[in-house]
Amino acid sequence: MALTSSVVAAWDLGRRLKEKRELLGLLGKDVQTRTKIATSYLSAVEKGKQQLSEEKLTDLATLLEFDQPTIIELLHLRSQALNRGWWIKFSALFNDELLRMFGFEHGAESIRTYCSGLVYGMLQTERYARAVIETGAPNVRLAEVDRRVEARMMRKAPLDGPNPPHLHVV
């Protein structure tokens, strides 16, 4: 079983809500009319980028005709999505999409990747990562290099954990 990742929990919650909404033939504006959740906010929730309050999620899940055990599952996913992953402390260094990728990677059961020029990030040693970061961005301050190397080393921690992801690298 993969590690719990707030990014994966948010994505799964949003996916389940969207699939059910579409199955029922409801548009975002229908949901907005009945729940007062703005269409744009609902879209962000369905993409895993925003979270609803517990009350709003319960209202939406009821509108979408989820049964009570499933509503409890959705509320559990919401609480997992609110946790902060290790990658959050690096938000000043990396853009949101890269941070989301770290979150997906952290919660993955299986990772497949192709790397033609460098050793895949999760497999890099500290010395290799430092050399890549220093030569790839020569104007980066030493403190920033240290933090980027630290992030790279934290990415690989799940590989040494009790349930590592299945990693396929070409």
Kinemage of the C-alpha trace (Angstrom):
@kinemage 1
@onewidth
@group {chain A} dominant
@subgroup {mainchain}
@vectorlist {calphas} color= white
{ca met a 1} P 0.000 0.000 0.000
{ca ala a 2} L 1.303 3.450 -0.930
{ca leu a 3} L 2.015 6.196 1.561
{ca thr a 4} L -0.788 8.633 2.277
{ca ser a 5} L -0.384 11.737 0.159
{ca ser a 6} L -2.519 14.844 0.512
{ca val a 7} L -2.214 15.448 -3.237
{ca val a 8} L -3.432 11.952 -4.113
{ca ala a 9} L -6.282 12.185 -1.584
{ca ala a 10} L -7.413 15.539 -3.044
{ca trp a 11} L -7.171 14.195 -6.583
{ca asp a 12} L -9.146 11.051 -5.708
{ca leu a 13} L -11.834 13.052 -3.906
{ca gly a 14} L -12.201 15.443 -6.839
{ca arg a 15} L -12.267 12.601 -9.363
{ca arg a 16} L -15.007 10.775 -7.482
{ca leu a 17} L -17.133 13.907 -7.145
{ca lys a 18} L -16.770 14.779 -10.826
{ca glu a 19} L -17.531 11.256 -12.036
{ca lys a 20} L -20.712 11.110 -9.946
{ca arg a 21} L -21.810 14.608 -10.999
{ca glu a 22} L -21.339 13.721 -14.665
{ca leu a 23} L -23.071 10.355 -14.182
{ca leu a 24} L -26.110 12.219 -12.841
{ca gly a 25} L -25.961 14.679 -15.761
{ca leu a 26} L -25.482 17.701 -13.512
{ca leu a 27} L -23.597 20.748 -14.738
{ca gly a 28} L -21.521 23.008 -12.528
{ca lys a 29} L -24.257 25.645 -12.645
{ca asp a 30} L -26.793 23.066 -11.382
{ca val a 31} L -24.547 22.348 -8.407
{ca gln a 32} L -24.045 26.069 -7.790
{ca thr a 33} L -27.801 26.674 -7.746
{ca arg a 34} L -28.431 23.889 -5.240
{ca thr a 35} L -25.371 24.154 -2.979
{ca lys a 36} L -24.046 27.719 -3.407
{ca ile a 37} L -20.644 26.299 -4.416
{ca ala a 38} L -19.337 28.519 -7.210
{ca thr a 39} L -18.795 26.745 -10.520
{ca ser a 40} L -15.144 27.808 -10.677
{ca tyr a 41} L -14.542 26.603 -7.119
{ca leu a 42} L -16.223 23.270 -7.883
{ca ser a 43} L -13.944 22.893 -10.891
{ca ala a 44} L -10.879 23.487 -8.691
{ca val a 45} L -12.177 20.932 -6.164
{ca glu a 46} L -12.711 18.382 -8.929
{ca lys a 47} L -9.113 18.942 -10.075
{ca gly a 48} L -7.843 18.421 -6.509
{ca lys a 49} L -6.604 21.984 -6.188
{ca gln a 50} L -9.107 23.257 -3.582
{ca gln a 51} L -10.978 21.730 -0.656
{ca leu a 52} L -14.558 22.139 0.461
{ca ser a 53} L -15.547 22.612 4.079
{ca glu a 54} L -16.894 19.505 5.757
{ca glu a 55} L -20.415 20.952 5.619
{ca lys a 56} L -20.205 21.861 1.912
{ca leu a 57} L -18.748 18.452 1.043
{ca thr a 58} L -21.570 16.716 2.904
{ca asp a 59} L -24.144 18.903 1.088
{ca leu a 60} L -22.549 18.155 -2.283
{ca ala a 61} L -22.236 14.425 -1.582
{ca thr a 62} L -25.907 14.328 -0.594
{ca leu a 63} L -26.896 16.178 -3.777
{ca leu a 64} L -24.822 13.688 -5.763
{ca glu a 65} L -26.729 10.832 -4.091
{ca phe a 66} L -23.768 9.184 -2.377
{ca asp a 67} L -24.791 6.746 0.362
{ca gln a 68} L -23.758 7.385 3.984
{ca pro a 69} L -20.749 4.993 4.060
{ca thr a 70} L -19.398 6.631 0.891
{ca ile a 71} L -19.932 10.116 2.361
{ca ile a 72} L -17.823 9.020 5.339
{ca glu a 73} L -15.101 7.843 2.906
{ca leu a 74} L -15.235 11.200 1.097
{ca leu a 75} L -14.921 13.077 4.390
{ca his a 76} L -11.902 10.909 5.258
{ca leu a 77} L -10.315 11.735 1.894
{ca arg a 78} L -10.970 15.426 2.610
{ca ser a 79} L -9.191 15.177 5.964
{ca gln a 80} L -6.220 13.421 4.308
{ca ala a 81} L -6.145 16.118 1.616
{ca leu a 82} L -5.804 18.814 4.284
{ca asn a 83} L -2.574 17.286 5.630
{ca arg a 84} L 0.616 18.979 4.558
{ca gly a 85} L 3.217 16.880 2.807
{ca trp a 86} L 6.976 17.199 3.234
{ca trp a 87} L 7.161 19.097 -0.086
{ca ile a 88} L 5.256 22.109 1.286
{ca lys a 89} L 8.349 23.375 3.101
{ca phe a 90} L 9.959 23.785 -0.340
{ca ser a 91} L 7.174 25.912 -1.822
{ca ala a 92} L 9.476 28.933 -2.136
{ca leu a 93} L 11.843 26.932 -4.369
{ca phe a 94} L 9.490 25.050 -6.693
{ca asn a 95} L 6.376 25.923 -8.660
{ca asp a 96} L 2.955 24.518 -7.768
{ca glu a 97} L 2.940 21.925 -10.530
{ca leu a 98} L 6.280 20.469 -9.445
{ca leu a 99} L 5.090 20.381 -5.837
{ca arg a 100} L 1.944 18.523 -6.972
{ca met a 101} L 4.162 16.070 -8.851
{ca phe a 102} L 6.100 15.449 -5.608
{ca gly a 103} L 2.774 14.750 -3.908
{ca phe a 104} L 1.659 12.326 -6.612
{ca glu a 105} L 5.052 10.635 -6.526
{ca his a 106} L 4.894 10.337 -2.723
{ca gly a 107} L 1.523 8.582 -2.861
{ca ala a 108} L 2.193 6.400 -5.895
{ca glu a 109} L 1.997 2.630 -5.804
{ca ser a 110} L 3.890 2.422 -9.090
{ca ile a 111} L 6.112 4.867 -10.965
{ca arg a 112} L 7.198 4.481 -14.585
{ca thr a 113} L 9.561 6.959 -16.136
{ca tyr a 114} L 12.034 7.460 -18.929
{ca cys a 115} L 15.141 9.576 -18.428
{ca ser a 116} L 17.481 10.067 -21.361
{ca gly a 117} L 20.045 12.448 -19.939
{ca leu a 118} L 20.108 12.141 -16.160
{ca val a 119} L 19.592 9.574 -13.462
{ca tyr a 120} L 15.950 9.734 -12.325
{ca gly a 121} L 15.582 12.080 -9.318
{ca met a 122} L 14.460 9.384 -6.862
{ca leu a 123} L 17.574 7.342 -7.668
{ca gln a 124} L 20.151 10.122 -7.397
{ca thr a 125} L 22.780 10.113 -4.684
{ca glu a 126} L 23.373 13.294 -2.739
{ca arg a 127} L 26.674 13.996 -4.558
{ca tyr a 128} L 25.112 13.395 -7.982
{ca ala a 129} L 22.105 15.617 -7.178
{ca arg a 130} L 24.374 18.407 -5.936
{ca ala a 131} L 26.496 18.249 -9.097
{ca val a 132} L 23.405 18.331 -11.337
{ca ile a 133} L 21.845 21.238 -9.439
{ca glu a 134} L 25.055 23.276 -9.261
{ca thr a 135} L 25.896 22.868 -12.948
{ca gly a 136} L 22.305 23.209 -14.144
{ca ala a 137} L 21.798 26.554 -12.426
{ca pro a 138} L 25.179 28.229 -11.848
{ca asn a 139} L 23.608 31.404 -10.410
{ca val a 140} L 21.777 29.596 -7.618
{ca arg a 141} L 22.912 30.497 -4.099
{ca leu a 142} L 24.613 27.770 -2.043
{ca ala a 143} L 21.784 27.783 0.531
{ca glu a 144} L 19.285 27.165 -2.258
{ca val a 145} L 21.431 24.351 -3.666
{ca asp a 146} L 21.450 22.734 -0.221
{ca arg a 147} L 17.641 22.960 0.038
{ca arg a 148} L 17.141 21.571 -3.473
{ca val a 149} L 19.436 18.651 -2.647
{ca glu a 150} L 17.503 18.116 0.587
{ca ala a 151} L 14.245 18.000 -1.400
{ca arg a 152} L 15.769 15.529 -3.847
{ca met a 153} L 16.819 13.270 -0.980
{ca met a 154} L 13.372 13.480 0.619
{ca arg a 155} L 11.794 12.398 -2.682
{ca lys a 156} L 13.622 9.094 -2.491
{ca ala a 157} L 12.667 8.299 1.130
{ca pro a 158} L 9.630 6.163 0.150
{ca leu a 159} L 11.955 3.787 -1.708
{ca asp a 160} L 13.473 2.788 1.646
{ca gly a 161} L 10.117 2.605 3.453
{ca pro a 162} L 8.049 -0.437 4.365
{ca asn a 163} L 5.886 -0.311 1.214
{ca pro a 164} L 7.987 1.233 -1.536
{ca pro a 165} L 6.409 2.031 -4.890
{ca his a 166} L 7.133 -0.272 -7.810
{ca leu a 167} L 9.678 1.745 -9.761
{ca his a 168} L 10.271 1.188 -13.484
{ca val a 169} L 12.956 3.441 -14.961
{ca val a 170} L 14.323 3.367 -18.498
